[in-house]
Amino acid sequence: MDYLDFLPNARHAKIGEIRAKKERWLNQPKKGFVRFREPWARVRHIRAAWHDFAGDVVRIGAQEELNADERELVRQVLRSCMPWRKGPFNIFGIDLDAEWRSERKWNRLLPELPDLAGKVIADIGCNNGYYMFRMAHYQPNLVLGFEPFIQHYYTFRILNSFAGLDQLHNDLLGVEHLPLFPDCFDVVFLLGIIYHRPSPLDTLRDVLAALRPGGTLLLESQIIPGDRPVALFPESTYAKVPGTWFIPTAPCLENWLKRTGYRDVRMFCRHPMSSVEQRRTEWMIFESYEDFIDKEDASLTIEGYPAPWRVFFTARKA
C-alpha cells in the first residue's frame, strides 16, 4: 500500500511530482547511485522469517535461515552500506555495531512515548531506520521516514526488504518538505535535526503544522550547557561538523518551542555527550566523538566551543 493512502490531507499531486523526479534521479547510471542501488537489488528477494524489535538490538532474521553463501552475500551488502551511523542491529546473525549506540537515546525516550498503536508517525531524518524499527514494536499504522541522503535511503530499503514491514516507509524527502503534509501526523520524532537547520524556528513551525490537532512532538537535540536562553552560532564548524547552525541551551530551545506555538512543553532529560555513546567501530571507521573534542580539555570542542550535551523535549499541538 502507498503511504499516501494513510495521509488524506497531504498534497498528493505535488508529492507525486517529487517522487517521480527522485525515481528518475535514482535510476541514473551514476556511480554514486549505483553504489547503493545495486547492493539493494542483490538481496531484495531475501525475507526473514523472524524478527524482534523489542530489545536494544534490532534483530532481523536468524542465522540458520540462510546458507553460508547467502549469509556471505548479506554480509557483503551490509558492508557496502558503511559507514553505519545508527544501531545496533543483528541481521541474520551478523552483529552490526554502529557509531551511535542508538539504544541509549531510545531508552531515554521510552518513558515519554505516547501511545503509538494505530498511529501515523513521521521520523524526520530517519537515517537507516533504527528508530522506525523500534517504533514498529508498538504496532503503528504508518511510520514515514524522511531521509534525503541516498546511502541511508537504500540502507533502510535493504533492512526492510529483509524485515518485510508494510507499515514502514521511507522517502527521499527532507524536513523542508513538511509543508506538503498539513495536519497529517499523530506523532513526529525530530531527533538530532534542529541544530542542522539554518532557520530552526521555521522548522519548528513546519513540524507543528504537520501535526494533527493534539499531536505530539518528541524532540532531541544537541545543546551547549547553560541556564541562560542563548544559542551559539559557530564561525564555520562545531565539533568538526560544518552543517551546524544554532546550538541552543536547554532554556533557549524551550523558548523556541513555546514561541512557535507548542503547548505542554516539557524537558525530560539532559545529559553530556561522551565517546561511550558515539565512537568509531569496525562498521564506522572514520572520525568520531573523541576526534571532535579538545584533547586537553574535554569540556571544549576542537574549535574551543563548549562541548555538546543532549536534551529531550516533549511538546503538543493544541
N, C-alpha and C positions, 0 to 999 in steps of 0.2 A: 504494500500500500504506500502511496505517495504521502510524505509527511504533511503536505499541504492540505490533505483531507482532514487533518485534525486542527487546522488553523483557518477557519472560515473568514476571519477578519483580515488575514494577510493580503497584501497586494499581489495577488496571484499572477497577473499578467506581467508585471514588472519583474517579479522573482523568476518567472519562466524565461524571460528575456536574458536575465543574468545567468541562469543555469545553462541555457543553450550556448551562450557565449563562452562560458567556462568549459563546457564539454568540447567545443571546437578547439579551445586553447589546450586542454589536456591531451587531445589526440594528435597534437603536433609531434613530428619526429625529432624534436629537440632532445639533446642528451639529458638535460635536467628533468624532463618529464619522463623519458624512457627509463631513467634510473630507478624510479619508484613504481611506474606503471607496469613494467614487465615482471618484477617480483610478485606483485599482486596477482597478475594473470596466471602465474605459475602455480599458485596454491589456492586459488579461489574455489576450486572444486572440493577442497578438503573441509569436512564438517566434523566438529567434535560431538561425541555422544553425551558428554558430561561437562558441566562447568559449575563453578562455585564463586559467587561474588560477595559472600557474607564476611569473609575474613580480610586481613590486611593485604594478602596476596591475591590478586585477581587470577583465578585458575581456570584455564580453558583447555579441556581435553586431558586425558590420562595418557601416560607414556605407552601403555600397552595397546592403545588404539591405532598406532602407526607401526609399520615395519621399519627396519633400520634405514632403508633408502628414503622413505617418506619423511622420517624424522630428521635425517640429514638435510633434506631439501628445506624443511621448515626452518631448521637452524640457519641455513644459508640465507634464506629470505629475511629472517629476523635480523641477522647481522647486517644485511643490506639497508635496513631502516635506521641504522645508527646515525647520529647519537640518540639514545633513548633518554628523554628528559624526565618522564613521569613513570612511576611504577611503585611497587614491584609487581611482576607478572610471573606466572608459571604456565608455559604453553606446551602442552603435550609432554610434560616432564622436564622441559628446559627452563631453568631458573634464569630470570632476566632481572638483574639488579640495575635499576635506572639511576640517573644522577640524583633526583629528588626522592626522598623517602616520603612519597605522597600519602602513605597511610597515616602519617603523623598529622598532616593537615586534615584529612578526612575524620580522624578520631576527635579532633578539636571541634569539627562541625557537628558530629553525631548528636550531642545532647541538644542541639538547637534546630535539628532538622524538622521542618513542618511535615505533615503527613504527605507523602509522595504518591501514595496509591491512587491510581486512576488520574493522575495529574499530567498536565502538559508543561514541560520544563525546557528551559534553554540553558546550555552551558557555553558561555561566551569565552572563546579561546580555549577550546576543549583539548587541544594537543592530541595525544594518541588515544584519548577516551578513557583513561584510568577512572576518572570520577564518574563518567557516564556508566561504566560497568558497575561501579559501586551503587549508583542510583538504581540500576536495574533490579537489584535485590528487593526493592520496595514496590515493584510492580506498577510503575507509572504507565500511562497510555502512550506517551511520547517523550523522548529526550532528543532534542535537536542540538547538535554541537555546531557552533560557529567556528570555523577554522580556515583561515586564508592561506596557510602555508602548505605547499604540495607534500612535503615529507610527512607531516603529521596527518594530513588528509588521507594519504594512502596507507599509512601505518594503522590508523583506525580501521580502514576498509579491510586490511589483511586480518586484523584481530577479529573483527565482527563477521568476516566470511567464515572463520573457524567457529565462532560462537553462534551465529545464525539468529540473532535477536532482531525481530522485526520492529520492535518499538524504539530501537536506537538508530539514529540517522546523523550523518554529518554532511555539511555542505561547505563549499569554498566561499564562505561569507565572513565578513569582519564585523566588528562592533558598529561600524559606520552604516551597516545595512539594517540596523534595528528599526529605523523609521518605517520599514516595509512590513513591520509586524505589530501594528497597533492593537492593544488590548488582547494579546494572544496567549500569554504565558501565566500559569499559576505561580511558578517559581522561576527565578533567574539566579543562576550562580555566576558571579563575577569575581573570579579568583585570580589574583596576580595580574590584573589588567589595567587598573585605573591609573597607575603611575606611568604607563606607557602611552597615555593619551595626552596630546598637547592641549586639549580643552576638556579637562575632567568634569567640569560642571555640565557641559553639553552632553557628555557621555551618560552621566547620571540621569539627566532629564530624558534621554532617549530610552534608557532602561525603564524608567518609571512609566513612560508612555507605552512600552511594550508589555508591561504587566497588566493582567486583568484586575479590575477593582477587588481589593482585598488581597491581592497577590503579594508574595514575599520575595525580597532580595536578600541573598546571602553574599556578602562581600568580604573578600580577604585581600589585604594589601600590604605592600612594603611601606614602612614608615620610618621616620627618624624619631629617636626618643625626645621627650619633652612634654611639658604640660601647657605650653602656650599654643594658641591656634595659628601656627605659622607653617609654611611649606618651604622646602629647599628647592631651588631651581639651579641645577648644576651647570657649570660653564659648557661642558661638552659631554662628559660621561659620568655615570655614577656606578661605582663598583665595576668599572670597565664596560658598562652597558651604554651604548650611545643612544638607544631609543628610550631613555628615561627622562621624563619631563619634570613633573612636580612630585616631590616626595614629602607628604604632609606629616605632621604629628597626628596622634590619635584625636585630640580635640579639634584640629583643623578638619580632618576627614569627617568627624561627626557634624561639624557645622556645614560642610559641603552637602551632606545628606539632608539635613534639616532645611537648608535654604533652597534646595532643589525640589522640595515638596514631599519628602518621605515622612511617614508617621511612625511612631513607636520605634524610634531609632535607639539601638542598644548595642554597646560594645560588650562582647562576652569573652574575649581572650586577647592577650597581648604578650608577646614573648620575643626575646632576642634571637637573631639568626645564629647558626653555627655550622661548622663543617660536619657535624653529626647528621644534619638533615639534608644538606646539599654537598655532594662530593663527587670526585672522579671515581669511575668504576670501569670494569672491562667492557661495559656496554656504552660508556660515555667517557672517552679517553682524552678529552680536551680540558682546558682550564675550568676550574670550578671555584667554589666559595673561598677556599684558602688562598687562591691566587688573586682574589678581589680585595683582600683585606691587608692593611698595613702590617708588615712582618714584625715591627717593633711595638705596635700598639693596636691590639685587636678591637679597640673601641672606635677605630677610624677605618674608612675605606682606603684603597690605594691612592686615591686622589686627595685624602685628608679630610673628607666629609665624615659626619657621624655615621658609624656602621649601622646597617639596617636591622630593624625589628620587624615583626609581622603583627598585624592586628586583624580582628574579625568583628564584623558588624552584622546584625540582622535589622531589617527595616521593612516597612509595609506601605503599599499603596492604599490610600483611603477608599 
